[in-house]
Amino acid sequence: MKKGMTIFGALLIASTFLTSCGGGSFESDAKKVAKLQCDAQKLMKEATSGDMSIIEKSTKLASEAAALSKEMEAKYTSDSDKQKFAQALIKEMGKCN
C-alpha cells in the first residue's frame, strides 16, 4: 500500500507538472494527460481494495507519464500555449469517471 501511495504521489506531481506545460494540439494532448490522471485515480481506488497487481500497473503508468511529460515540455513553451493547454486539461478532467 505504501509503495502504491508513493507511485501515486509521483504521478500526481508529474500531472501537476504537465498541467503547467501548455499545449499546441491542446485538446488532443489534454486528452492524453487527462487519461493518465484518470487512470491514476482508478489505480488509487484499486490500491485501497488490496489489489496487489496495482504495483505493475502503477509502474507502467508512471513510465507513460514520464514520457508524456518530456514530450509536452519540449512541445509547448509559450505562456499562452500553457494557458490554453491548462484550460483544455480542466475540461477533459471534468469527463473523468
C-alpha positions as CSV (number, residue, x, y, z in Angstrom):
1,M,0.0,0.0,0.0
2,K,2.8,2.4,0.9
3,K,4.6,1.7,-2.4
4,G,1.3,2.4,-4.3
5,M,0.8,5.7,-2.5
6,T,4.4,6.6,-3.4
7,I,3.8,5.9,-7.0
8,F,0.5,7.7,-7.0
9,G,2.3,10.7,-5.4
10,A,4.9,10.7,-8.2
11,L,2.1,10.6,-10.8
12,L,0.3,13.5,-9.1
13,I,3.5,15.6,-9.2
14,A,4.0,14.6,-12.9
15,S,0.4,15.5,-13.6
16,T,0.8,18.9,-12.0
17,F,4.0,19.5,-14.0
18,L,2.2,18.5,-17.2
19,T,-0.6,20.9,-16.4
20,S,1.9,23.8,-16.4
21,C,3.4,22.7,-19.8
22,G,0.8,24.1,-22.2
23,G,-0.5,22.7,-25.5
24,G,-0.5,23.2,-29.3
25,S,-2.8,20.4,-30.3
26,F,-4.4,21.4,-27.0
27,E,-7.4,19.1,-27.0
28,S,-5.6,16.0,-28.1
29,D,-2.7,16.5,-25.7
30,A,-5.1,17.3,-22.8
31,K,-7.0,14.1,-23.5
32,K,-3.7,12.1,-23.2
33,V,-2.8,13.8,-19.9
34,A,-6.4,13.5,-18.5
35,K,-6.4,9.8,-19.4
36,L,-3.3,9.2,-17.4
37,Q,-4.6,11.2,-14.5
38,C,-8.0,9.4,-14.5
39,D,-6.1,6.1,-14.7
40,A,-4.1,7.1,-11.7
41,Q,-7.2,7.9,-9.7
42,K,-8.7,4.5,-10.7
43,L,-5.5,2.7,-9.6
44,M,-5.6,4.5,-6.3
45,K,-9.1,3.1,-5.7
46,E,-7.9,-0.4,-6.6
47,A,-4.9,0.0,-4.1
48,T,-7.3,0.7,-1.3
49,S,-9.1,-2.6,-2.0
50,G,-5.8,-4.5,-1.6
51,D,-5.2,-5.4,-5.2
52,M,-1.5,-6.4,-5.5
53,S,-1.4,-6.2,-9.3
54,I,-1.6,-2.4,-8.7
55,I,2.2,-2.1,-8.5
56,E,2.8,-3.4,-12.0
57,K,0.1,-1.1,-13.4
58,S,1.4,1.9,-11.4
59,T,4.9,1.3,-12.7
60,K,3.7,1.2,-16.3
61,L,1.5,4.3,-15.8
62,A,4.5,6.2,-14.2
63,S,6.6,5.4,-17.2
64,E,4.0,6.6,-19.6
65,A,3.5,9.8,-17.6
66,A,7.3,10.5,-17.6
67,A,7.5,10.1,-21.4
68,L,4.5,12.3,-21.9
69,S,5.9,14.9,-19.6
70,K,9.1,15.1,-21.6
71,E,7.1,15.4,-24.8
72,M,4.9,18.2,-23.5
73,E,7.9,20.1,-22.1
74,A,9.6,20.1,-25.4
75,K,6.5,20.8,-27.4
76,Y,5.0,23.8,-25.6
77,T,7.0,26.7,-24.3
78,S,5.0,29.9,-24.6
79,D,2.8,31.2,-21.7
80,S,-0.3,31.5,-24.0
81,D,0.1,27.8,-25.1
82,K,0.5,26.8,-21.4
83,Q,-2.7,28.6,-20.5
84,K,-4.7,27.1,-23.4
85,F,-3.5,23.6,-22.6
86,A,-4.4,24.0,-18.9
87,Q,-8.0,25.1,-19.9
88,A,-8.3,22.1,-22.2
89,L,-7.0,19.8,-19.5
90,I,-9.5,21.1,-17.0
91,K,-12.3,20.4,-19.5
92,E,-11.1,16.9,-20.1
93,M,-10.6,16.1,-16.4
94,G,-14.2,17.0,-15.9
95,K,-15.1,13.9,-18.1
96,C,-13.1,11.6,-15.8
97,N,-15.3,8.9,-14.2
